[in-house]
């Protein structure tokens, strides 16, 4: 067998791409699983930053997690997040008022420290966040508030939970309790999810369909959402707005898969995102941005609806 033929057999089939990935996984399958705490939609946090009875945000417990191809998704993936005709899933003004109240200074300091900002930057930071609903069970670095400090822990947020995302589509705040969120840094294939403290395993939970979100390659001007109550309705939400300036579109309208052969994986992913199409992969880790695309699956010219992988 020639080297060229050997490499062709190793080509990794993607949902929208066929890429040669010249990388070896460094994961040691003998390492212990990372314990991740499940957080179900509508279940109050045991140690919240914000009183959850005050109406800061509300989840949508009836949202069903969507299947996904590839556990690492970028924050600009079309249809990664959901929205609703009800524009306010998170009251940013109320959260800002609470965190800038001098009587809550200790809590504000802990909150800001968890997100890598100063207390003086809180108002501007909040103004850049955008409320969305999770459409996938999503891994994050969560934080409880205990004894005056933000205590980090890895958690799996159920689809339907309302969060605020930053300008690159990264989870930043859990709406109902105000708890700060950071990106999940572990191996998504090496987790052990613990369902406890009232967070029972939810209907439709599928270990193979959890995702972690990586930042988009560039700051977003708007986030393309899918209406969780009407999947045929898409929502373009300008970043930093709560729903009042939403535009809607028909997710059934199709776009042709562009010609991707010869592009890098990073270039191909962006080309697909610009057309409202998602990128998936079947490898254990996301292909390198510099990996070359040999073909697309489905092929160039295939008509797909918004958010298709």
FENGI-V208200 format. One record per backbone hydrogen bond with DSSP energy under -1.0 kcal/mol. CO is the residue of the C=O (numbers start at 1). NH is the residue of the N-H. If there is no record, write none. Layout:
CO&NH + CO&NH
This chain:
2&6 + 3&7 + 4&8 + 5&9 + 6&10 + 12&19 + 17&14 + 18&294 + 18&295 + 19&12 + 21&23 + 28&31 + 34&192 + 36&194 + 37&156 + 39&158 + 40&43 + 47&145 + 51&54 + 56&91 + 60&63 + 71&212 + 73&214 + 74&77 + 77&80 + 81&226 + 82&133 + 83&228 + 89&58 + 90&92 + 91&95 + 92&96 + 93&97 + 94&98 + 95&99 + 96&100 + 101&104 + 102&105 + 104&108 + 105&109 + 106&110 + 107&111 + 108&112 + 109&113 + 110&114 + 112&117 + 118&121 + 119&122 + 121&125 + 122&126 + 123&127 + 125&128 + 126&129 + 130&165 + 132&163 + 133&82 + 134&160 + 135&66 + 137&211 + 138&157 + 140&155 + 141&182 + 142&153 + 144&151 + 146&149 + 149&146 + 151&144 + 153&142 + 154&37 + 155&140 + 156&39 + 157&138 + 158&161 + 160&60 + 161&134 + 162&175 + 163&132 + 164&172 + 164&173 + 165&130 + 166&169 + 167&220 + 168&216 + 170&166 + 172&181 + 173&164 + 174&178 + 177&50 + 179&174 + 182&141 + 187&190 + 190&34 + 192&36 + 194&38 + 196&199 + 198&200 + 202&205 + 206&209 + 211&139 + 212&73 + 214&75 + 221&239 + 223&237 + 224&79 + 225&235 + 226&83 + 230&233 + 232&251 + 233&227 + 234&249 + 235&225 + 236&247 + 237&223 + 238&241 + 243&246 + 247&236 + 249&234 + 250&253 + 251&306 + 255&304 + 257&301 + 260&263 + 263&293 + 264&268 + 265&269 + 266&270 + 267&271 + 268&272 + 269&273 + 270&274 + 272&277 + 273&276 + 276&307 + 288&291 + 289&266 + 291&265 + 292&20 + 293&262 + 295&18 + 299&302 + 302&257 + 304&255 + 305&308 + 308&278
